[in-house]
Amino acid sequence: MNLKEFKKSVQRTMNQGLDNNEAMTNYSMGLAGEAGEVIDQVKKVVFHGHEHNEQDMILELGDVAYYLMAICVTLDIPMEAVLAINADKLKKRFPDGFNSADSISRVDKNG
């Protein structure tokens, strides 16, 4: 599935009865909640002795992607821009790939 198809799928199930502020709040809360579900999957593997369940993780990451796309749709921000700007930021921050020294000494402490 490409981003255009995914966006259409997300738009089909978004709550159309919300104004922009309500939608932004709803989808941001959903994103935070689903990110917590991803963390819970990791916690169970690392601290509770569970086996990693790829299907469960895919489902939770899909929910994260849904809410992220819903926020983009609500605010009329192209997901492609979000991805491209993030990739550019990380390329500047870590031009040779991640390393601890660059992470510690980075100039853009607020991003």
HELIX and SHEET records of a PDB file:
HELIX    1   1 LEU A    3  THR A   13  1                                  11    
HELIX    2   2 ASN A   20  HIS A   48  1                                  29    
HELIX    3   3 GLU A   54  LEU A   75  1                                  22    
HELIX    4   4 MET A   79  ARG A   93  1                                  15    
HELIX    5   5 SER A  100  SER A  105  1                                   6    
END                                                                             
